[in-house]
Amino acid sequence: GLETGDAVFLKYEPEEKQVRLAPAVSPFDILAEHAIKEHQNGRARTIEEFAREHNICL
């Protein structure tokens, strides 16, 4: 839901004569949530593991 002070997008739909609200979520927040879920599910790797798998010298 929306809270006081949240940024929102407004979209007017003239056919339905409605204004729709959608929260304006930062793409960085979405990426952070995804990264946290990946870590919690054991699918995160360290930079060293990634480099080793891709034959990259650090």
mmCIF file as Biopython writes it, N, C-alpha, C and O atoms, coordinates in Angstrom:
data_model
#
loop_
_atom_site.group_PDB
_atom_site.id
_atom_site.type_symbol
_atom_site.label_atom_id
_atom_site.label_alt_id
_atom_site.label_comp_id
_atom_site.label_asym_id
_atom_site.label_entity_id
_atom_site.label_seq_id
_atom_site.pdbx_PDB_ins_code
_atom_site.Cartn_x
_atom_site.Cartn_y
_atom_site.Cartn_z
_atom_site.occupancy
_atom_site.B_iso_or_equiv
_atom_site.auth_seq_id
_atom_site.auth_asym_id
_atom_site.pdbx_PDB_model_num
ATOM 1   N N  . GLY A ? 1  ? 0.801   -1.185  0.000   1.0 0.0 1  A 1 
ATOM 2   C CA . GLY A ? 1  ? 0.000   0.000   0.000   1.0 0.0 1  A 1 
ATOM 3   C C  . GLY A ? 1  ? 0.847   1.253   0.000   1.0 0.0 1  A 1 
ATOM 4   O O  . GLY A ? 1  ? 2.074   1.203   0.090   1.0 0.0 1  A 1 
ATOM 5   N N  . LEU A ? 2  ? 0.187   2.336   -0.100  1.0 0.0 2  A 1 
ATOM 6   C CA . LEU A ? 2  ? 0.865   3.628   -0.109  1.0 0.0 2  A 1 
ATOM 7   C C  . LEU A ? 2  ? 0.809   4.256   1.270   1.0 0.0 2  A 1 
ATOM 8   O O  . LEU A ? 2  ? -0.156  4.095   2.016   1.0 0.0 2  A 1 
ATOM 9   N N  . GLU A ? 3  ? 1.876   4.976   1.583   1.0 0.0 3  A 1 
ATOM 10  C CA . GLU A ? 3  ? 1.966   5.680   2.861   1.0 0.0 3  A 1 
ATOM 11  C C  . GLU A ? 3  ? 2.108   7.176   2.576   1.0 0.0 3  A 1 
ATOM 12  O O  . GLU A ? 3  ? 2.464   7.570   1.466   1.0 0.0 3  A 1 
ATOM 13  N N  . THR A ? 4  ? 1.834   7.984   3.559   1.0 0.0 4  A 1 
ATOM 14  C CA . THR A ? 4  ? 2.015   9.421   3.424   1.0 0.0 4  A 1 
ATOM 15  C C  . THR A ? 4  ? 3.463   9.711   3.047   1.0 0.0 4  A 1 
ATOM 16  O O  . THR A ? 4  ? 4.389   9.202   3.678   1.0 0.0 4  A 1 
ATOM 17  N N  . GLY A ? 5  ? 3.654   10.533  2.014   1.0 0.0 5  A 1 
ATOM 18  C CA . GLY A ? 5  ? 4.997   10.906  1.585   1.0 0.0 5  A 1 
ATOM 19  C C  . GLY A ? 5  ? 5.577   10.029  0.497   1.0 0.0 5  A 1 
ATOM 20  O O  . GLY A ? 5  ? 6.630   10.357  -0.050  1.0 0.0 5  A 1 
ATOM 21  N N  . ASP A ? 6  ? 4.919   8.910   0.160   1.0 0.0 6  A 1 
ATOM 22  C CA . ASP A ? 6  ? 5.408   8.037   -0.911  1.0 0.0 6  A 1 
ATOM 23  C C  . ASP A ? 6  ? 5.296   8.744   -2.257  1.0 0.0 6  A 1 
ATOM 24  O O  . ASP A ? 6  ? 4.345   9.482   -2.511  1.0 0.0 6  A 1 
ATOM 25  N N  . ALA A ? 7  ? 6.290   8.502   -3.118  1.0 0.0 7  A 1 
ATOM 26  C CA . ALA A ? 7  ? 6.225   9.012   -4.492  1.0 0.0 7  A 1 
ATOM 27  C C  . ALA A ? 7  ? 5.369   8.051   -5.310  1.0 0.0 7  A 1 
ATOM 28  O O  . ALA A ? 7  ? 5.457   6.834   -5.150  1.0 0.0 7  A 1 
ATOM 29  N N  . VAL A ? 8  ? 4.541   8.613   -6.188  1.0 0.0 8  A 1 
ATOM 30  C CA . VAL A ? 8  ? 3.644   7.774   -6.986  1.0 0.0 8  A 1 
ATOM 31  C C  . VAL A ? 8  ? 3.632   8.221   -8.442  1.0 0.0 8  A 1 
ATOM 32  O O  . VAL A ? 8  ? 3.970   9.359   -8.768  1.0 0.0 8  A 1 
ATOM 33  N N  . PHE A ? 9  ? 3.235   7.298   -9.300  1.0 0.0 9  A 1 
ATOM 34  C CA . PHE A ? 9  ? 2.942   7.613   -10.692 1.0 0.0 9  A 1 
ATOM 35  C C  . PHE A ? 9  ? 1.428   7.680   -10.825 1.0 0.0 9  A 1 
ATOM 36  O O  . PHE A ? 9  ? 0.704   6.890   -10.219 1.0 0.0 9  A 1 
ATOM 37  N N  . LEU A ? 10 ? 0.958   8.630   -11.621 1.0 0.0 10 A 1 
ATOM 38  C CA . LEU A ? 10 ? -0.470  8.755   -11.896 1.0 0.0 10 A 1 
ATOM 39  C C  . LEU A ? 10 ? -0.711  8.413   -13.356 1.0 0.0 10 A 1 
ATOM 40  O O  . LEU A ? 10 ? 0.062   8.806   -14.229 1.0 0.0 10 A 1 
ATOM 41  N N  . LYS A ? 11 ? -1.779  7.684   -13.615 1.0 0.0 11 A 1 
ATOM 42  C CA . LYS A ? 11 ? -2.154  7.381   -14.994 1.0 0.0 11 A 1 
ATOM 43  C C  . LYS A ? 11 ? -3.654  7.595   -15.124 1.0 0.0 11 A 1 
ATOM 44  O O  . LYS A ? 11 ? -4.457  6.970   -14.431 1.0 0.0 11 A 1 
ATOM 45  N N  . TYR A ? 12 ? -4.008  8.496   -16.031 1.0 0.0 12 A 1 
ATOM 46  C CA . TYR A ? 12 ? -5.423  8.752   -16.274 1.0 0.0 12 A 1 
ATOM 47  C C  . TYR A ? 12 ? -5.892  7.855   -17.400 1.0 0.0 12 A 1 
ATOM 48  O O  . TYR A ? 12 ? -5.266  7.793   -18.459 1.0 0.0 12 A 1 
ATOM 49  N N  . GLU A ? 13 ? -6.993  7.162   -17.171 1.0 0.0 13 A 1 
ATOM 50  C CA . GLU A ? 13 ? -7.597  6.295   -18.178 1.0 0.0 13 A 1 
ATOM 51  C C  . GLU A ? 13 ? -8.936  6.905   -18.581 1.0 0.0 13 A 1 
ATOM 52  O O  . GLU A ? 13 ? -9.947  6.709   -17.906 1.0 0.0 13 A 1 
ATOM 53  N N  . PRO A ? 14 ? -8.932  7.656   -19.703 1.0 0.0 14 A 1 
ATOM 54  C CA . PRO A ? 14 ? -10.138 8.403   -20.088 1.0 0.0 14 A 1 
ATOM 55  C C  . PRO A ? 14 ? -11.344 7.527   -20.384 1.0 0.0 14 A 1 
ATOM 56  O O  . PRO A ? 14 ? -12.478 7.926   -20.119 1.0 0.0 14 A 1 
ATOM 57  N N  . GLU A ? 15 ? -11.113 6.327   -20.937 1.0 0.0 15 A 1 
ATOM 58  C CA . GLU A ? 15 ? -12.254 5.456   -21.257 1.0 0.0 15 A 1 
ATOM 59  C C  . GLU A ? 15 ? -13.028 5.070   -19.993 1.0 0.0 15 A 1 
ATOM 60  O O  . GLU A ? 15 ? -14.255 4.969   -20.003 1.0 0.0 15 A 1 
ATOM 61  N N  . GLU A ? 16 ? -12.292 4.859   -18.922 1.0 0.0 16 A 1 
ATOM 62  C CA . GLU A ? 16 ? -12.920 4.447   -17.659 1.0 0.0 16 A 1 
ATOM 63  C C  . GLU A ? 16 ? -13.124 5.626   -16.713 1.0 0.0 16 A 1 
ATOM 64  O O  . GLU A ? 16 ? -13.714 5.485   -15.641 1.0 0.0 16 A 1 
ATOM 65  N N  . LYS A ? 17 ? -12.624 6.795   -17.129 1.0 0.0 17 A 1 
ATOM 66  C CA . LYS A ? 17 ? -12.681 7.991   -16.291 1.0 0.0 17 A 1 
ATOM 67  C C  . LYS A ? 17 ? -12.119 7.709   -14.902 1.0 0.0 17 A 1 
ATOM 68  O O  . LYS A ? 17 ? -12.733 8.022   -13.882 1.0 0.0 17 A 1 
ATOM 69  N N  . GLN A ? 18 ? -10.929 7.108   -14.898 1.0 0.0 18 A 1 
ATOM 70  C CA . GLN A ? 18 ? -10.269 6.756   -13.641 1.0 0.0 18 A 1 
ATOM 71  C C  . GLN A ? 18 ? -8.833  7.264   -13.635 1.0 0.0 18 A 1 
ATOM 72  O O  . GLN A ? 18 ? -8.183  7.371   -14.674 1.0 0.0 18 A 1 
ATOM 73  N N  . VAL A ? 19 ? -8.367  7.569   -12.445 1.0 0.0 19 A 1 
ATOM 74  C CA . VAL A ? 19 ? -6.953  7.872   -12.235 1.0 0.0 19 A 1 
ATOM 75  C C  . VAL A ? 19 ? -6.385  6.711   -11.434 1.0 0.0 19 A 1 
ATOM 76  O O  . VAL A ? 19 ? -6.901  6.362   -10.372 1.0 0.0 19 A 1 
ATOM 77  N N  . ARG A ? 20 ? -5.321  6.121   -11.951 1.0 0.0 20 A 1 
ATOM 78  C CA . ARG A ? 20 ? -4.682  5.000   -11.261 1.0 0.0 20 A 1 
ATOM 79  C C  . ARG A ? 20 ? -3.380  5.473   -10.638 1.0 0.0 20 A 1 
ATOM 80  O O  . ARG A ? 20 ? -2.635  6.251   -11.234 1.0 0.0 20 A 1 
ATOM 81  N N  . LEU A ? 21 ? -3.118  4.994   -9.435  1.0 0.0 21 A 1 
ATOM 82  C CA . LEU A ? 21 ? -1.883  5.314   -8.716  1.0 0.0 21 A 1 
ATOM 83  C C  . LEU A ? 21 ? -1.020  4.068   -8.640  1.0 0.0 21 A 1 
ATOM 84  O O  . LEU A ? 21 ? -1.515  2.964   -8.419  1.0 0.0 21 A 1 
ATOM 85  N N  . ALA A ? 22 ? 0.276   4.262   -8.827  1.0 0.0 22 A 1 
ATOM 86  C CA . ALA A ? 22 ? 1.228   3.165   -8.662  1.0 0.0 22 A 1 
ATOM 87  C C  . ALA A ? 22 ? 2.433   3.719   -7.918  1.0 0.0 22 A 1 
ATOM 88  O O  . ALA A ? 22 ? 2.895   4.819   -8.223  1.0 0.0 22 A 1 
ATOM 89  N N  . PRO A ? 23 ? 2.947   2.973   -6.949  1.0 0.0 23 A 1 
ATOM 90  C CA . PRO A ? 23 ? 4.115   3.469   -6.218  1.0 0.0 23 A 1 
ATOM 91  C C  . PRO A ? 23 ? 5.322   3.605   -7.146  1.0 0.0 23 A 1 
ATOM 92  O O  . PRO A ? 23 ? 5.551   2.761   -8.012  1.0 0.0 23 A 1 
ATOM 93  N N  . ALA A ? 24 ? 6.080   4.669   -6.954  1.0 0.0 24 A 1 
ATOM 94  C CA . ALA A ? 24 ? 7.311   4.880   -7.720  1.0 0.0 24 A 1 
ATOM 95  C C  . ALA A ? 24 ? 8.445   4.225   -6.938  1.0 0.0 24 A 1 
ATOM 96  O O  . ALA A ? 24 ? 8.969   4.804   -5.986  1.0 0.0 24 A 1 
ATOM 97  N N  . VAL A ? 25 ? 8.814   3.030   -7.340  1.0 0.0 25 A 1 
ATOM 98  C CA . VAL A ? 25 ? 9.843   2.265   -6.635  1.0 0.0 25 A 1 
ATOM 99  C C  . VAL A ? 25 ? 11.176  2.462   -7.345  1.0 0.0 25 A 1 
ATOM 100 O O  . VAL A ? 25 ? 11.259  2.387   -8.571  1.0 0.0 25 A 1 
ATOM 101 N N  . SER A ? 26 ? 12.204  2.713   -6.565  1.0 0.0 26 A 1 
ATOM 102 C CA . SER A ? 26 ? 13.546  2.886   -7.123  1.0 0.0 26 A 1 
ATOM 103 C C  . SER A ? 26 ? 14.037  1.567   -7.707  1.0 0.0 26 A 1 
ATOM 104 O O  . SER A ? 26 ? 13.888  0.525   -7.068  1.0 0.0 26 A 1 
ATOM 105 N N  . PRO A ? 27 ? 14.616  1.584   -8.900  1.0 0.0 27 A 1 
ATOM 106 C CA . PRO A ? 27 ? 15.156  0.346   -9.471  1.0 0.0 27 A 1 
ATOM 107 C C  . PRO A ? 27 ? 16.265  -0.241  -8.606  1.0 0.0 27 A 1 
ATOM 108 O O  . PRO A ? 27 ? 16.491  -1.450  -8.626  1.0 0.0 27 A 1 
ATOM 109 N N  . PHE A ? 28 ? 16.959  0.607   -7.847  1.0 0.0 28 A 1 
ATOM 110 C CA . PHE A ? 28 ? 18.003  0.100   -6.961  1.0 0.0 28 A 1 
ATOM 111 C C  . PHE A ? 28 ? 17.399  -0.706  -5.813  1.0 0.0 28 A 1 
ATOM 112 O O  . PHE A ? 28 ? 17.984  -1.695  -5.372  1.0 0.0 28 A 1 
ATOM 113 N N  . ASP A ? 29 ? 16.229  -0.284  -5.329  1.0 0.0 29 A 1 
ATOM 114 C CA . ASP A ? 29 ? 15.542  -1.044  -4.284  1.0 0.0 29 A 1 
ATOM 115 C C  . ASP A ? 29 ? 15.138  -2.418  -4.804  1.0 0.0 29 A 1 
ATOM 116 O O  . ASP A ? 29 ? 15.242  -3.412  -4.086  1.0 0.0 29 A 1 
ATOM 117 N N  . ILE A ? 30 ? 14.679  -2.475  -6.046  1.0 0.0 30 A 1 
ATOM 118 C CA . ILE A ? 30 ? 14.278  -3.751  -6.647  1.0 0.0 30 A 1 
ATOM 119 C C  . ILE A ? 30 ? 15.488  -4.667  -6.782  1.0 0.0 30 A 1 
ATOM 120 O O  . ILE A ? 30 ? 15.407  -5.854  -6.467  1.0 0.0 30 A 1 
ATOM 121 N N  . LEU A ? 31 ? 16.617  -4.117  -7.254  1.0 0.0 31 A 1 
ATOM 122 C CA . LEU A ? 31 ? 17.841  -4.916  -7.379  1.0 0.0 31 A 1 
ATOM 123 C C  . LEU A ? 31 ? 18.324  -5.409  -6.021  1.0 0.0 31 A 1 
ATOM 124 O O  . LEU A ? 31 ? 18.754  -6.555  -5.893  1.0 0.0 31 A 1 
ATOM 125 N N  . ALA A ? 32 ? 18.255  -4.550  -5.007  1.0 0.0 32 A 1 
ATOM 126 C CA . ALA A ? 32 ? 18.690  -4.942  -3.667  1.0 0.0 32 A 1 
ATOM 127 C C  . ALA A ? 32 ? 17.813  -6.067  -3.125  1.0 0.0 32 A 1 
ATOM 128 O O  . ALA A ? 32 ? 18.330  -7.020  -2.542  1.0 0.0 32 A 1 
ATOM 129 N N  . GLU A ? 33 ? 16.504  -5.974  -3.303  1.0 0.0 33 A 1 
ATOM 130 C CA . GLU A ? 33 ? 15.602  -7.038  -2.847  1.0 0.0 33 A 1 
ATOM 131 C C  . GLU A ? 33 ? 15.931  -8.355  -3.540  1.0 0.0 33 A 1 
ATOM 132 O O  . GLU A ? 33 ? 15.941  -9.409  -2.904  1.0 0.0 33 A 1 
ATOM 133 N N  . HIS A ? 34 ? 16.200  -8.297  -4.841  1.0 0.0 34 A 1 
ATOM 134 C CA . HIS A ? 34 ? 16.545  -9.504  -5.597  1.0 0.0 34 A 1 
ATOM 135 C C  . HIS A ? 34 ? 17.851  -10.103 -5.075  1.0 0.0 34 A 1 
ATOM 136 O O  . HIS A ? 34 ? 17.948  -11.316 -4.891  1.0 0.0 34 A 1 
ATOM 137 N N  . ALA A ? 35 ? 18.852  -9.257  -4.836  1.0 0.0 35 A 1 
ATOM 138 C CA . ALA A ? 35 ? 20.145  -9.738  -4.344  1.0 0.0 35 A 1 
ATOM 139 C C  . ALA A ? 35 ? 20.005  -10.382 -2.968  1.0 0.0 35 A 1 
ATOM 140 O O  . ALA A ? 35 ? 20.628  -11.408 -2.698  1.0 0.0 35 A 1 
ATOM 141 N N  . ILE A ? 36 ? 19.205  -9.797  -2.114  1.0 0.0 36 A 1 
ATOM 142 C CA . ILE A ? 36 ? 18.996  -10.364 -0.773  1.0 0.0 36 A 1 
ATOM 143 C C  . ILE A ? 36 ? 18.329  -11.729 -0.876  1.0 0.0 36 A 1 
ATOM 144 O O  . ILE A ? 36 ? 18.725  -12.663 -0.178  1.0 0.0 36 A 1 
ATOM 145 N N  . LYS A ? 37 ? 17.325  -11.856 -1.736  1.0 0.0 37 A 1 
ATOM 146 C CA . LYS A ? 37 ? 16.654  -13.154 -1.922  1.0 0.0 37 A 1 
ATOM 147 C C  . LYS A ? 37 ? 17.616  -14.194 -2.474  1.0 0.0 37 A 1 
ATOM 148 O O  . LYS A ? 37 ? 17.602  -15.344 -2.035  1.0 0.0 37 A 1 
ATOM 149 N N  . GLU A ? 38 ? 18.457  -13.801 -3.440  1.0 0.0 38 A 1 
ATOM 150 C CA . GLU A ? 38 ? 19.449  -14.723 -4.001  1.0 0.0 38 A 1 
ATOM 151 C C  . GLU A ? 38 ? 20.387  -15.212 -2.900  1.0 0.0 38 A 1 
ATOM 152 O O  . GLU A ? 38 ? 20.702  -16.400 -2.826  1.0 0.0 38 A 1 
ATOM 153 N N  . HIS A ? 39 ? 20.828  -14.297 -2.051  1.0 0.0 39 A 1 
ATOM 154 C CA . HIS A ? 39 ? 21.726  -14.660 -0.947  1.0 0.0 39 A 1 
ATOM 155 C C  . HIS A ? 39 ? 21.028  -15.600 0.033   1.0 0.0 39 A 1 
ATOM 156 O O  . HIS A ? 39 ? 21.605  -16.607 0.444   1.0 0.0 39 A 1 
ATOM 157 N N  . GLN A ? 40 ? 19.803  -15.280 0.404   1.0 0.0 40 A 1 
ATOM 158 C CA . GLN A ? 40 ? 19.058  -16.109 1.358   1.0 0.0 40 A 1 
ATOM 159 C C  . GLN A ? 40 ? 18.804  -17.506 0.812   1.0 0.0 40 A 1 
ATOM 160 O O  . GLN A ? 40 ? 18.724  -18.464 1.581   1.0 0.0 40 A 1 
ATOM 161 N N  . ASN A ? 41 ? 18.675  -17.635 -0.510  1.0 0.0 41 A 1 
ATOM 162 C CA . ASN A ? 41 ? 18.428  -18.938 -1.131  1.0 0.0 41 A 1 
ATOM 163 C C  . ASN A ? 41 ? 19.709  -19.661 -1.516  1.0 0.0 41 A 1 
ATOM 164 O O  . ASN A ? 41 ? 19.666  -20.699 -2.176  1.0 0.0 41 A 1 
ATOM 165 N N  . GLY A ? 42 ? 20.858  -19.112 -1.104  1.0 0.0 42 A 1 
ATOM 166 C CA . GLY A ? 42 ? 22.132  -19.777 -1.344  1.0 0.0 42 A 1 
ATOM 167 C C  . GLY A ? 42 ? 22.632  -19.686 -2.775  1.0 0.0 42 A 1 
ATOM 168 O O  . GLY A ? 42 ? 23.477  -20.483 -3.183  1.0 0.0 42 A 1 
ATOM 169 N N  . ARG A ? 43 ? 22.133  -18.738 -3.537  1.0 0.0 43 A 1 
ATOM 170 C CA . ARG A ? 43 ? 22.542  -18.627 -4.938  1.0 0.0 43 A 1 
ATOM 171 C C  . ARG A ? 43 ? 23.522  -17.483 -5.175  1.0 0.0 43 A 1 
ATOM 172 O O  . ARG A ? 43 ? 23.872  -17.193 -6.319  1.0 0.0 43 A 1 
ATOM 173 N N  . ALA A ? 44 ? 23.966  -16.834 -4.103  1.0 0.0 44 A 1 
ATOM 174 C CA . ALA A ? 44 ? 24.930  -15.743 -4.245  1.0 0.0 44 A 1 
ATOM 175 C C  . ALA A ? 44 ? 26.345  -16.313 -4.245  1.0 0.0 44 A 1 
ATOM 176 O O  . ALA A ? 44 ? 26.625  -17.328 -3.608  1.0 0.0 44 A 1 
ATOM 177 N N  . ARG A ? 45 ? 27.228  -15.637 -4.973  1.0 0.0 45 A 1 
ATOM 178 C CA . ARG A ? 45 ? 28.628  -16.055 -5.018  1.0 0.0 45 A 1 
ATOM 179 C C  . ARG A ? 45 ? 29.511  -14.865 -4.675  1.0 0.0 45 A 1 
ATOM 180 O O  . ARG A ? 45 ? 29.120  -13.713 -4.861  1.0 0.0 45 A 1 
ATOM 181 N N  . THR A ? 46 ? 30.697  -15.155 -4.176  1.0 0.0 46 A 1 
ATOM 182 C CA . THR A ? 46 ? 31.651  -14.083 -3.923  1.0 0.0 46 A 1 
ATOM 183 C C  . THR A ? 46 ? 32.280  -13.676 -5.245  1.0 0.0 46 A 1 
ATOM 184 O O  . THR A ? 46 ? 32.184  -14.396 -6.239  1.0 0.0 46 A 1 
ATOM 185 N N  . ILE A ? 47 ? 32.924  -12.515 -5.247  1.0 0.0 47 A 1 
ATOM 186 C CA . ILE A ? 47 ? 33.604  -12.063 -6.460  1.0 0.0 47 A 1 
ATOM 187 C C  . ILE A ? 47 ? 34.721  -13.034 -6.836  1.0 0.0 47 A 1 
ATOM 188 O O  . ILE A ? 47 ? 35.008  -13.241 -8.015  1.0 0.0 47 A 1 
ATOM 189 N N  . GLU A ? 48 ? 35.349  -13.628 -5.813  1.0 0.0 48 A 1 
ATOM 190 C CA . GLU A ? 48 ? 36.414  -14.599 -6.077  1.0 0.0 48 A 1 
ATOM 191 C C  . GLU A ? 48 ? 35.871  -15.841 -6.780  1.0 0.0 48 A 1 
ATOM 192 O O  . GLU A ? 48 ? 36.494  -16.353 -7.709  1.0 0.0 48 A 1 
ATOM 193 N N  . GLU A ? 49 ? 34.715  -16.322 -6.339  1.0 0.0 49 A 1 
ATOM 194 C CA . GLU A ? 49 ? 34.097  -17.487 -6.986  1.0 0.0 49 A 1 
ATOM 195 C C  . GLU A ? 49 ? 33.715  -17.164 -8.431  1.0 0.0 49 A 1 
ATOM 196 O O  . GLU A ? 49 ? 33.944  -17.969 -9.335  1.0 0.0 49 A 1 
ATOM 197 N N  . PHE A ? 50 ? 33.142  -16.003 -8.639  1.0 0.0 50 A 1 
ATOM 198 C CA . PHE A ? 50 ? 32.753  -15.592 -9.989  1.0 0.0 50 A 1 
ATOM 199 C C  . PHE A ? 50 ? 33.979  -15.512 -10.892 1.0 0.0 50 A 1 
ATOM 200 O O  . PHE A ? 50 ? 33.955  -16.000 -12.022 1.0 0.0 50 A 1 
ATOM 201 N N  . ALA A ? 51 ? 35.053  -14.893 -10.391 1.0 0.0 51 A 1 
ATOM 202 C CA . ALA A ? 51 ? 36.281  -14.755 -11.179 1.0 0.0 51 A 1 
ATOM 203 C C  . ALA A ? 51 ? 36.857  -16.123 -11.525 1.0 0.0 51 A 1 
ATOM 204 O O  . ALA A ? 51 ? 37.268  -16.353 -12.663 1.0 0.0 51 A 1 
ATOM 205 N N  . ARG A ? 52 ? 36.892  -17.020 -10.567 1.0 0.0 52 A 1 
ATOM 206 C CA . ARG A ? 52 ? 37.416  -18.370 -10.800 1.0 0.0 52 A 1 
ATOM 207 C C  . ARG A ? 52 ? 36.587  -19.083 -11.873 1.0 0.0 52 A 1 
ATOM 208 O O  . ARG A ? 52 ? 37.152  -19.708 -12.771 1.0 0.0 52 A 1 
ATOM 209 N N  . GLU A ? 53 ? 35.270  -18.997 -11.791 1.0 0.0 53 A 1 
ATOM 210 C CA . GLU A ? 53 ? 34.385  -19.660 -12.757 1.0 0.0 53 A 1 
ATOM 211 C C  . GLU A ? 53 ? 34.543  -19.099 -14.171 1.0 0.0 53 A 1 
ATOM 212 O O  . GLU A ? 53 ? 34.301  -19.806 -15.149 1.0 0.0 53 A 1 
ATOM 213 N N  . HIS A ? 54 ? 34.944  -17.846 -14.280 1.0 0.0 54 A 1 
ATOM 214 C CA . HIS A ? 54 ? 35.069  -17.201 -15.588 1.0 0.0 54 A 1 
ATOM 215 C C  . HIS A ? 54 ? 36.527  -16.975 -15.992 1.0 0.0 54 A 1 
ATOM 216 O O  . HIS A ? 54 ? 36.820  -16.226 -16.924 1.0 0.0 54 A 1 
ATOM 217 N N  . ASN A ? 55 ? 37.430  -17.638 -15.271 1.0 0.0 55 A 1 
ATOM 218 C CA . ASN A ? 55 ? 38.859  -17.573 -15.587 1.0 0.0 55 A 1 
ATOM 219 C C  . ASN A ? 55 ? 39.363  -16.124 -15.634 1.0 0.0 55 A 1 
ATOM 220 O O  . ASN A ? 55 ? 40.057  -15.717 -16.566 1.0 0.0 55 A 1 
ATOM 221 N N  . ILE A ? 56 ? 38.993  -15.366 -14.608 1.0 0.0 56 A 1 
ATOM 222 C CA . ILE A ? 56 ? 39.395  -13.962 -14.505 1.0 0.0 56 A 1 
ATOM 223 C C  . ILE A ? 56 ? 40.403  -13.840 -13.373 1.0 0.0 56 A 1 
ATOM 224 O O  . ILE A ? 56 ? 40.174  -14.332 -12.268 1.0 0.0 56 A 1 
ATOM 225 N N  . CYS A ? 57 ? 41.520  -13.182 -13.657 1.0 0.0 57 A 1 
ATOM 226 C CA . CYS A ? 57 ? 42.543  -12.941 -12.633 1.0 0.0 57 A 1 
ATOM 227 C C  . CYS A ? 57 ? 42.172  -11.693 -11.835 1.0 0.0 57 A 1 
ATOM 228 O O  . CYS A ? 57 ? 41.887  -10.641 -12.407 1.0 0.0 57 A 1 
ATOM 229 N N  . LEU A ? 58 ? 42.180  -11.819 -10.528 1.0 0.0 58 A 1 
ATOM 230 C CA . LEU A ? 58 ? 41.914  -10.643 -9.680  1.0 0.0 58 A 1 
ATOM 231 C C  . LEU A ? 58 ? 43.208  -10.087 -9.138  1.0 0.0 58 A 1 
ATOM 232 O O  . LEU A ? 58 ? 43.197  -9.098  -8.404  1.0 0.0 58 A 1 
#
